[in-house]
Amino acid sequence: MKALSINFWGQTKLWWVVLVVGILLVLGGFAYWFWPAEGYAVASVLFGWLLIAAGIVQLCVAAGEDRPRGWGWWIAGGVIDMFVGFMLVRSVILAEIVFPYFLAIVFIFWGVASIVASVSTRSNRYWWMYLVNGILLLIIGFFFLEAGYLQNMMMVSFLTALAFIYWGFTIAMTSYDMKPRVKE
């Protein structure tokens, strides 16, 4: 009997689109790191557009003909990302006020999803990496809740740059796990 290699996110031919979204998030994070004062208003709108793009990619992956395992998480994540993205793009003033809370929602959701992925893929060799990633994403989400409560713009700026970079690398690594394997 052949051993099956099943991952939580599934495999798709569109893995490279997920990789591009990860790279864009990393580039956005480094840009925000170097220009934090100018970037607070711009970052909320930029992050909104990136969330809309990420949401569209997630919905496309979930709706593809080779619907991956865990496609419900992709749909839920895509809808949440697009909702948050449209709210951030809609009004700059609203975006600046609620920016940390929206980011907290997104990171807490992806932290929980990554922890669930680690539990469901315990038979895989690197299942613990999903667990560590989920815990780190939850911590970042809770830091955003604290920063939003204090309305500390510099803390939100630093966390946003860090979160963009970390989340981009996470999405890029996940995309390689989604790449279809060549059957032997």
N, CA, C and O of each residue as an XYZ file, in Angstrom:
736
protein
N       0.844     -1.174      0.000
C       0.000      0.000      0.000
C       0.888      1.236      0.000
O       1.824      1.330      0.794
N       0.599      2.182     -0.886
C       1.399      3.396     -0.992
C       1.059      4.359      0.139
O      -0.096      4.488      0.545
N       2.084      5.023      0.630
C       1.872      6.048      1.656
C       1.374      7.314      0.970
O       1.945      7.749     -0.031
N       0.330      7.894      1.499
C      -0.227      9.111      0.926
C       0.371     10.329      1.609
O       0.517     10.363      2.831
N       0.709     11.308      0.822
C       1.201     12.567      1.366
C       0.064     13.574      1.278
O      -0.169     14.171      0.228
N      -0.634     13.755      2.377
C      -1.772     14.670      2.405
C      -1.405     15.854      3.277
O      -0.911     15.687      4.393
N      -1.648     17.052      2.764
C      -1.446     18.217      3.614
C      -2.784     18.928      3.812
O      -3.748     18.681      3.087
N      -2.821     19.795      4.787
C      -4.058     20.447      5.180
C      -4.579     21.385      4.102
O      -5.786     21.441      3.863
N      -3.686     22.124      3.446
C      -4.112     23.144      2.497
C      -4.409     22.578      1.121
O      -5.004     23.271      0.295
N      -4.023     21.371      0.855
C      -4.270     20.782     -0.453
C      -3.176     21.141     -1.438
O      -2.245     21.882     -1.120
N      -3.305     20.604     -2.634
C      -2.341     20.887     -3.681
C      -3.076     21.479     -4.865
O      -4.195     21.071     -5.175
N      -2.456     22.435     -5.523
C      -3.086     23.105     -6.643
C      -2.030     23.561     -7.641
O      -0.873     23.779     -7.284
N      -2.440     23.699     -8.880
C      -1.539     24.212     -9.910
C      -1.324     25.716     -9.757
O      -0.400     26.272    -10.350
N      -2.160     26.370     -8.975
C      -2.038     27.812     -8.755
C      -1.159     28.153     -7.554
O      -1.276     29.240     -6.988
N      -0.289     27.240     -7.166
C       0.581     27.468     -6.017
C       1.456     28.691     -6.212
O       1.789     29.371     -5.241
N       1.831     28.981     -7.433
C       2.719     30.104     -7.720
C       2.031     31.448     -7.473
O       2.703     32.432     -7.167
N       0.695     31.505     -7.601
C      -0.032     32.740     -7.312
C       0.042     33.036     -5.813
O       0.200     34.188     -5.409
N      -0.071     31.999     -5.002
C       0.057     32.152     -3.556
C       1.471     32.610     -3.217
O       1.652     33.426     -2.314
N       2.472     32.100     -3.926
C       3.859     32.522     -3.733
C       4.017     34.010     -4.056
O       4.699     34.728     -3.324
N       3.399     34.478     -5.138
C       3.483     35.892     -5.517
C       2.859     36.779     -4.435
O       3.409     37.831     -4.111
N       1.723     36.366     -3.877
C       1.102     37.134     -2.796
C       2.047     37.201     -1.593
O       2.175     38.255     -0.971
N       2.705     36.097     -1.261
C       3.665     36.094     -0.157
C       4.821     37.045     -0.410
O       5.231     37.774      0.493
N       5.349     37.047     -1.618
C       6.459     37.943     -1.959
C       6.022     39.401     -1.873
O       6.772     40.243     -1.379
N       4.805     39.710     -2.352
C       4.295     41.082     -2.271
C       4.132     41.530     -0.817
O       4.408     42.683     -0.486
N       3.688     40.624      0.041
C       3.568     40.975      1.455
C       4.933     41.253      2.081
O       5.068     42.179      2.880
N       5.941     40.463      1.728
C       7.289     40.701      2.258
C       7.813     42.048      1.769
O       8.359     42.816      2.561
N       7.660     42.344      0.497
C       8.119     43.631     -0.032
C       7.384     44.797      0.625
O       7.993     45.815      0.955
N       6.071     44.644      0.813
C       5.304     45.682      1.504
C       5.775     45.879      2.939
O       5.822     47.006      3.432
N       6.120     44.794      3.603
C       6.618     44.886      4.971
C       7.939     45.627      5.066
O       8.124     46.458      5.955
N       8.862     45.331      4.152
C      10.144     46.037      4.179
C       9.982     47.512      3.815
O      10.657     48.368      4.386
N       9.092     47.815      2.870
C       8.836     49.221      2.533
C       8.268     49.963      3.737
O       8.647     51.102      4.009
N       7.363     49.315      4.450
C       6.766     49.947      5.626
C       7.781     50.060      6.764
O       7.713     50.998      7.559
N       8.701     49.133      6.849
C       9.739     49.169      7.880
C      10.608     50.417      7.708
O      10.964     51.063      8.694
N      10.950     50.758      6.462
C      11.853     51.864      6.207
C      11.160     53.220      6.195
O      11.825     54.239      6.383
N       9.838     53.269      5.980
C       9.100     54.527      5.959
C       7.862     54.453      6.854
O       6.739     54.523      6.354
N       8.052     54.312      8.179
C       6.887     54.126      9.049
C       6.033     55.378      9.230
O       4.809     55.274      9.309
N       6.652     56.563      9.299
C       5.878     57.783      9.539
C       4.954     58.095      8.368
O       3.795     58.463      8.560
N       5.473     57.946      7.164
C       4.656     58.227      5.992
C       3.684     57.101      5.693
O       2.693     57.279      4.984
N       3.991     55.943      6.248
C       3.276     54.757      5.826
C       2.023     54.384      6.567
O       1.332     53.463      6.131
N       1.673     55.046      7.676
C       0.532     54.572      8.461
C      -0.767     54.627      7.660
O      -1.493     53.635      7.589
N      -1.062     55.772      7.062
C      -2.289     55.889      6.260
C      -2.174     55.070      4.989
O      -3.128     54.413      4.571
N      -0.991     55.114      4.373
C      -0.794     54.363      3.139
C      -0.836     52.862      3.422
O      -1.371     52.093      2.623
N      -0.273     52.447      4.557
C      -0.222     51.021      4.875
C      -1.603     50.435      5.050
O      -1.852     49.303      4.634
N      -2.504     51.182      5.657
C      -3.848     50.641      5.847
C      -4.526     50.413      4.507
O      -5.198     49.399      4.316
N      -4.358     51.344      3.578
C      -4.960     51.179      2.249
C      -4.212     50.104      1.464
O      -4.840     49.266      0.816
N      -2.885     50.117      1.514
C      -2.088     49.103      0.823
C      -2.404     47.716      1.355
O      -2.588     46.771      0.589
N      -2.466     47.605      2.681
C      -2.796     46.321      3.275
C      -4.205     45.894      2.880
O      -4.469     44.708      2.680
N      -5.101     46.862      2.768
C      -6.460     46.551      2.300
C      -6.453     45.938      0.910
O      -7.122     44.934      0.666
N      -5.696     46.543     -0.003
C      -5.616     46.002     -1.366
C      -4.933     44.637     -1.382
O      -5.349     43.750     -2.126
N      -3.893     44.458     -0.573
C      -3.236     43.153     -0.504
C      -4.172     42.091      0.081
O      -4.147     40.938     -0.348
N      -4.990     42.477      1.052
C      -5.953     41.524      1.599
C      -7.022     41.164      0.569
O      -7.456     40.014      0.502
N      -7.443     42.132     -0.226
C      -8.408     41.842     -1.290
C      -7.799     40.862     -2.286
O      -8.447     39.900     -2.698
N      -6.537     41.117     -2.671
C      -5.857     40.204     -3.600
C      -5.702     38.818     -2.986
O      -5.935     37.810     -3.653
N      -5.309     38.768     -1.713
C      -5.156     37.466     -1.048
C      -6.498     36.749     -0.941
O      -6.563     35.531     -1.102
N      -7.563     37.492     -0.672
C      -8.893     36.891     -0.601
C      -9.350     36.326     -1.932
O      -9.938     35.245     -1.981
N      -9.082     37.051     -3.015
C      -9.441     36.562     -4.351
C      -8.668     35.287     -4.669
O      -9.231     34.329     -5.198
N      -7.367     35.278     -4.343
C      -6.561     34.082     -4.586
C      -7.110     32.904     -3.795
O      -7.210     31.797     -4.325
N      -7.467     33.125     -2.535
C      -7.985     32.043     -1.707
C      -9.301     31.506     -2.264
O      -9.517     30.294     -2.290
N     -10.175     32.398     -2.708
C     -11.447     31.948     -3.277
C     -11.226     31.201     -4.591
O     -11.917     30.221     -4.869
N     -10.268     31.655     -5.402
C      -9.964     30.957     -6.659
C      -9.405     29.564     -6.392
O      -9.763     28.607     -7.079
N      -8.533     29.447     -5.399
C      -7.974     28.137     -5.064
C      -9.083     27.211     -4.574
O      -9.117     26.040     -4.950
N      -9.991     27.720     -3.740
C     -11.074     26.897     -3.199
C     -12.109     26.526     -4.252
O     -12.769     25.494     -4.138
N     -12.253     27.359     -5.273
C     -13.266     27.107     -6.293
C     -12.706     26.401     -7.521
O     -13.443     26.157     -8.477
N     -11.431     26.073     -7.514
C     -10.814     25.420     -8.657
C     -11.364     24.034     -8.891
O     -11.986     23.440     -8.010
N     -11.132     23.524    -10.082
C     -11.648     22.201    -10.433
C     -11.020     21.097     -9.587
O     -11.661     20.084     -9.306
N      -9.772     21.294     -9.184
C      -9.138     20.325     -8.296
C      -9.152     20.883     -6.871
O      -8.110     21.139     -6.267
N     -10.368     21.060     -6.362
C     -10.592     21.668     -5.057
C      -9.743     20.975     -3.997
O      -9.856     19.765     -3.803
N      -8.890     21.742     -3.309
C      -7.967     21.115     -2.345
C      -8.676     20.693     -1.070
O      -9.771     21.154     -0.747
N      -8.012     19.806     -0.368
C      -8.488     19.424      0.953
C      -8.376     20.646      1.854
O      -7.391     21.380      1.775
N      -9.351     20.874      2.696
C      -9.364     22.059      3.537
C      -9.892     23.281      2.808
O      -9.595     24.409      3.203
N     -10.662     23.082      1.762
C     -11.143     24.207      0.950
C     -12.094     25.110      1.730
O     -12.233     26.284      1.386
N     -12.739     24.608      2.745
C     -13.620     25.445      3.562
C     -12.849     26.539      4.291
O     -13.330     27.663      4.436
N     -11.635     26.194      4.752
C     -10.787     27.200      5.384
C     -10.373     28.259      4.371
O     -10.269     29.438      4.709
N     -10.139     27.843      3.137
C      -9.769     28.796      2.089
C     -10.922     29.763      1.815
O     -10.703     30.965      1.659
N     -12.145     29.242      1.757
C     -13.293     30.116      1.511
C     -13.492     31.073      2.683
O     -13.672     32.274      2.482
N     -13.460     30.545      3.902
C     -13.643     31.401      5.080
C     -12.550     32.473      5.145
O     -12.835     33.646      5.388
N     -11.312     32.063      4.927
C     -10.214     33.030      4.946
C     -10.328     34.064      3.842
O     -10.048     35.243      4.059
N     -10.741     33.626      2.653
C     -10.906     34.555      1.545
C     -11.994     35.580      1.799
O     -11.825     36.759      1.487
N     -13.101     35.141      2.358
C     -14.204     36.059      2.655
C     -13.785     37.052      3.741
O     -14.045     38.250      3.622
N     -13.139     36.557      4.797
C     -12.694     37.452      5.873
C     -11.652     38.440      5.352
O     -11.728     39.634      5.643
N     -10.677     37.946      4.581
C      -9.644     38.841      4.048
C     -10.247     39.900      3.130
O      -9.863     41.068      3.195
N     -11.187     39.502      2.277
C     -11.793     40.485      1.375
C     -12.650     41.495      2.137
O     -12.641     42.680      1.804
N     -13.390     41.048      3.151
C     -14.199     41.972      3.950
C     -13.313     43.004      4.640
O     -13.579     44.204      4.574
N     -12.263     42.532      5.298
C     -11.349     43.438      5.980
C     -10.674     44.357      4.967
O     -10.526     45.552      5.220
N     -10.268     43.816      3.833
C      -9.625     44.625      2.796
C     -10.526     45.724      2.267
O     -10.081     46.861      2.109
N     -11.788     45.407      1.987
C     -12.709     46.429      1.486
C     -12.996     47.490      2.549
O     -13.173     48.662      2.216
N     -13.043     47.099      3.809
C     -13.254     48.083      4.870
C     -12.052     49.025      4.987
O     -12.226     50.216      5.244
N     -10.845     48.507      4.804
C      -9.654     49.342      4.894
C      -9.524     50.277      3.691
O      -9.039     51.400      3.835
N      -9.946     49.834      2.521
C      -9.826     50.639      1.314
C     -10.922     51.713      1.255
O     -10.730     52.771      0.655
N     -12.038     51.440      1.865
C     -13.218     52.301      1.770
C     -12.974     53.708      2.309
O     -13.355     54.681      1.658
N     -12.364     53.840      3.453
C     -12.165     55.141      4.081
C     -10.825     55.158      4.811
O     -10.547     54.291      5.640
N     -10.003     56.150      4.495
C      -8.684     56.249      5.121
C      -8.829     56.556      6.609
O      -8.091     56.003      7.424
N      -9.759     57.420      6.973
C      -9.954     57.773      8.387
C     -10.414     56.550      9.173
O      -9.882     56.256     10.244
N     -11.399     55.845      8.640
C     -11.870     54.619      9.294
C     -10.749     53.600      9.372
O     -10.583     52.925     10.387
N      -9.982     53.491      8.302
C      -8.891     52.519      8.266
C      -7.848     52.817      9.331
O      -7.349     51.896      9.977
N      -7.507     54.091      9.528
C      -6.504     54.432     10.530
C      -6.990     54.139     11.942
O      -6.194     53.775     12.807
N      -8.280     54.293     12.185
C      -8.815     54.058     13.527
C      -8.874     52.570     13.846
O      -8.483     52.147     14.934
N      -9.364     51.777     12.898
C      -9.615     50.359     13.181
C      -8.556     49.430     12.597
O      -8.690     48.209     12.686
N      -7.521     49.984     12.011
C      -6.469     49.198     11.375
C      -5.903     48.111     12.293
O      -5.808     46.959     11.870
N      -5.523     48.433     13.530
C      -4.958     47.373     14.383
C      -5.957     46.267     14.704
O      -5.570     45.105     14.828
N      -7.232     46.609     14.840
C      -8.235     45.596     15.165
C      -8.492     44.664     13.987
O      -8.644     43.456     14.170
N      -8.541     45.218     12.789
C      -8.703     44.381     11.603
C      -7.522     43.433     11.458
O      -7.696     42.251     11.161
N      -6.329     43.956     11.668
C      -5.147     43.097     11.580
C      -5.180     42.012     12.652
O      -4.785     40.873     12.403
N      -5.650     42.366     13.833
C      -5.754     41.372     14.905
C      -6.700     40.248     14.497
O      -6.400     39.077     14.727
N      -7.836     40.588     13.897
C      -8.799     39.572     13.454
C      -8.161     38.646     12.425
O      -8.286     37.425     12.518
N      -7.484     39.227     11.454
C      -6.877     38.425     10.387
C      -5.803     37.497     10.955
O      -5.781     36.310     10.627
N      -4.918     38.017     11.799
C      -3.830     37.186     12.320
C      -4.318     36.133     13.297
O      -3.782     35.025     13.321
N      -5.314     36.447     14.096
C      -5.864     35.436     14.997
C      -6.537     34.334     14.195
O      -6.388     33.156     14.522
N      -7.281     34.696     13.142
C      -7.910     33.671     12.296
C      -6.865     32.752     11.676
O      -7.008     31.531     11.723
N      -5.805     33.334     11.090
C      -4.796     32.503     10.439
C      -3.975     31.720     11.453
O      -3.466     30.645     11.135
N      -3.840     32.240     12.665
C      -3.170     31.475     13.716
C      -3.960     30.238     14.096
O      -3.400     29.151     14.237
N      -5.279     30.408     14.261
C      -6.136     29.262     14.579
C      -6.133     28.260     13.428
O      -6.067     27.052     13.656
N      -6.204     28.762     12.179
C      -6.191     27.865     11.013
C      -4.885     27.080     10.937
O      -4.896     25.900     10.585
N      -3.775     27.710     11.258
C      -2.495     27.017     11.213
C      -2.382     25.974     12.323
O      -1.803     24.909     12.112
N      -2.925     26.270     13.495
C      -2.924     25.285     14.576
C      -3.789     24.086     14.207
O      -3.410     22.943     14.461
N      -4.950     24.344     13.609
C      -5.806     23.242     13.157
C      -5.082     22.430     12.083
O      -5.189     21.204     12.056
N      -4.346     23.110     11.198
C      -3.576     22.405     10.167
C      -2.519     21.511     10.792
O      -2.276     20.404     10.312
N      -1.891     21.985     11.859
C      -0.862     21.160     12.498
C      -1.464     19.917     13.140
O      -0.866     18.841     13.102
N      -2.635     20.065     13.724
C      -3.282     18.918     14.359
C      -3.734     17.902     13.309
O      -3.621     16.694     13.514
N      -4.245     18.401     12.187
C      -4.756     17.475     11.169
C      -3.658     16.834     10.328
O      -3.924     15.871      9.609
N      -2.437     17.345     10.402
C      -1.330     16.768      9.626
C      -0.242     16.217     10.539
O       0.941     16.292     10.206
N      -0.621     15.672     11.672
C       0.361     15.142     12.625
C       1.211     14.024     12.034
O       2.329     13.791     12.494
N       0.704     13.337     11.034
C       1.475     12.238     10.454
C       2.606     12.743      9.552
O       3.529     11.988      9.245
N       2.545     13.999      9.127
C       3.612     14.559      8.291
C       4.842     14.866      9.136
O       4.766     15.003     10.357
N       5.960     14.968      8.457
C       7.237     15.144      9.136
C       7.348     16.500      9.834
O       7.848     16.574     10.957
N       6.896     17.557      9.194
C       7.065     18.903      9.729
C       5.758     19.496     10.234
O       5.533     20.695     10.064
N       4.903     18.712     10.837
C       3.629     19.205     11.343
C       3.830     20.258     12.424
O       2.997     21.151     12.581
N       4.897     20.165     13.152
C       5.156     21.080     14.260
C       5.435     22.499     13.772
O       5.250     23.458     14.521
N       5.878     22.641     12.523
C       6.115     23.978     11.990
C       4.811     24.748     11.855
O       4.773     25.954     12.098
N       3.731     24.052     11.465
C       2.419     24.707     11.419
C       1.983     25.130     12.816
O       1.385     26.193     12.983
N       2.277     24.311     13.816
C       1.921     24.638     15.195
C       2.672     25.879     15.672
O       2.070     26.780     16.256
N       3.974     25.932     15.431
C       4.773     27.099     15.823
C       4.290     28.337     15.078
O       4.163     29.410     15.667
N       4.022     28.189     13.782
C       3.522     29.308     12.994
C       2.195     29.810     13.549
O       1.987     31.018     13.658
N       1.296     28.896     13.900
C       0.005     29.291     14.443
C       0.136     30.041     15.759
O      -0.554     31.034     15.988
N       1.018     29.566     16.615
C       1.229     30.241     17.900
C       1.812     31.638     17.687
O       1.386     32.593     18.337
N       2.779     31.761     16.782
C       3.362     33.077     16.497
C       2.337     34.027     15.890
O       2.310     35.208     16.235
N       1.491     33.524     14.986
C       0.450     34.374     14.409
C      -0.560     34.815     15.468
O      -1.023     35.955     15.437
N      -0.906     33.933     16.402
C      -1.799     34.313     17.500
C      -1.165     35.395     18.371
O      -1.840     36.341     18.776
N       0.116     35.261     18.656
C       0.809     36.266     19.470
C       0.813     37.617     18.766
O       0.553     38.646     19.391
N       1.109     37.617     17.457
C       1.084     38.864     16.697
C      -0.315     39.467     16.726
O      -0.461     40.678     16.888
N      -1.355     38.630     16.571
C      -2.731     39.126     16.630
C      -3.062     39.754     17.973
O      -3.709     40.801     18.022
N      -2.629     39.131     19.064
C      -2.897     39.698     20.385
C      -2.096     40.981     20.621
O      -2.571     41.878     21.317
N      -0.894     41.082     20.055
C      -0.145     42.334     20.139
C      -0.883     43.457     19.404
O      -0.886     44.601     19.857
N      -1.505     43.129     18.275
C      -2.287     44.137     17.558
C      -3.487     44.595     18.375
O      -3.839     45.774     18.348
N      -4.114     43.684     19.096
C      -5.219     44.082     19.978
C      -4.730     45.067     21.034
O      -5.391     46.069     21.306
N      -3.587     44.787     21.620
C      -3.021     45.673     22.641
C      -2.629     47.019     22.041
O      -2.877     48.060     22.650
N      -2.024     47.013     20.864
C      -1.613     48.264     20.215
C      -2.825     49.101     19.835
O      -2.793     50.327     19.939
N      -3.905     48.438     19.390
C      -5.117     49.178     19.038
C      -5.759     49.805     20.252
O      -6.301     50.907     20.176
N      -5.700     49.111     21.370
C      -6.277     49.638     22.606
C      -5.524     50.884     23.059
O      -6.131     51.843     23.534
N      -4.221     50.867     22.913
C      -3.394     51.996     23.320
C      -3.330     53.085     22.254
O      -2.926     54.211     22.544
N      -3.725     52.758     21.020
C      -3.624     53.667     19.871
C      -2.204     54.222     19.739
O      -2.008     55.422     19.550
N      -1.249     53.352     19.840
C       0.148     53.697     19.731
C       0.579     53.489     18.282
O       0.797     52.355     17.856
N       0.702     54.581     17.524
C       0.977     54.477     16.094
C       2.332     53.836     15.800
O       2.448     53.059     14.851
N       3.351     54.144     16.591
C       4.667     53.567     16.317
C       4.674     52.066     16.582
O       5.316     51.313     15.849
N       3.967     51.621     17.622
C       3.897     50.185     17.878
C       3.136     49.482     16.768
O       3.528     48.403     16.325
N       2.044     50.097     16.317
C       1.278     49.519     15.212
C       2.128     49.492     13.947
O       2.082     48.524     13.188
N       2.908     50.554     13.716
C       3.772     50.596     12.536
C       4.816     49.488     12.576
O       5.030     48.794     11.581
N       5.466     49.323     13.725
C       6.475     48.274     13.856
C       5.843     46.897     13.701
O       6.373     46.052     12.980
N       4.722     46.663     14.367
C       4.049     45.368     14.269
C       3.566     45.086     12.855
O       3.623     43.948     12.390
N       3.090     46.120     12.173
C       2.611     45.931     10.808
C       3.743     45.523      9.885
O       3.589     44.598      9.087
N       4.874     46.198      9.983
C       6.022     45.833      9.149
C       6.478     44.417      9.468
O       6.732     43.626      8.559
N       6.584     44.091     10.750
C       6.978     42.751     11.160
C       5.970     41.709     10.682
O       6.352     40.639     10.208
N       4.688     42.027     10.809
C       3.641     41.091     10.406
C       3.629     40.879      8.891
O       3.469     39.749      8.429
N       3.797     41.949      8.119
C       3.870     41.812      6.660
C       4.990     40.851      6.285
O       4.793     39.930      5.492
N       6.167     41.075      6.863
C       7.330     40.259      6.521
C       7.119     38.808      6.941
O       7.341     37.890      6.151
N       6.695     38.607      8.173
C       6.502     37.242      8.671
C       5.390     36.530      7.911
O       5.548     35.377      7.508
N       4.273     37.211      7.717
C       3.140     36.601      7.030
C       3.495     36.293      5.579
O       3.085     35.260      5.051
N       4.252     37.175      4.929
C       4.678     36.918      3.560
C       5.543     35.681      3.447
O       5.347     34.862      2.549
N       6.515     35.537      4.367
C       7.347     34.332      4.361
C       6.510     33.083      4.646
O       6.735     32.032      4.046
N       5.552     33.200      5.556
C       4.686     32.068      5.871
C       3.872     31.640      4.657
O       3.777     30.450      4.358
N       3.291     32.598      3.964
C       2.488     32.275      2.782
C       3.370     31.701      1.682
O       2.969     30.763      0.994
N       4.570     32.256      1.511
C       5.484     31.739      0.493
C       5.878     30.297      0.790
O       5.923     29.472     -0.123
N       6.162     29.980      2.050
C       6.520     28.598      2.399
C       5.329     27.664      2.235
O       5.488     26.521      1.806
N       4.142     28.141      2.572
C       2.938     27.329      2.405
C       2.687     27.041      0.928
O       2.194     25.966      0.586
N       3.018     27.982      0.054
C       2.784     27.763     -1.376
C       3.607     26.588     -1.898
O       3.141     25.850     -2.765
N       4.815     26.406     -1.388
C       5.619     25.265     -1.829
C       5.035     23.947     -1.339
O       5.201     22.908     -1.978
N       4.355     23.997     -0.210
C       3.672     22.788      0.289
C       2.444     22.471     -0.560
O       1.987     21.329     -0.602
N       1.911     23.491     -1.237
C       0.736     23.305     -2.080
C       1.080     22.840     -3.488
O       0.195     22.427     -4.238
N       2.347     22.903     -3.850
C       2.787     22.534     -5.197
C       2.496     21.046     -5.423
O       2.881     20.206     -4.610
N       1.811     20.721     -6.538
C       1.525     19.306     -6.803
C       2.804     18.489     -6.933
O       3.775     18.933     -7.547
N       2.799     17.328     -6.367
C       3.943     16.420     -6.414
C       3.894     15.615     -7.712
O       2.824     15.237     -8.189
N       5.054     15.368     -8.257
C       5.147     14.548     -9.468
C       4.965     13.086     -9.054
O       5.670     12.586     -8.178
N       4.012     12.410     -9.696
C       3.753     11.010     -9.363
C       4.809     10.128    -10.005
O       5.147     10.288    -11.178
N       5.317      9.201     -9.221
C       6.355      8.297     -9.745
C       5.770      7.012    -10.206
O       6.496      6.135    -10.675
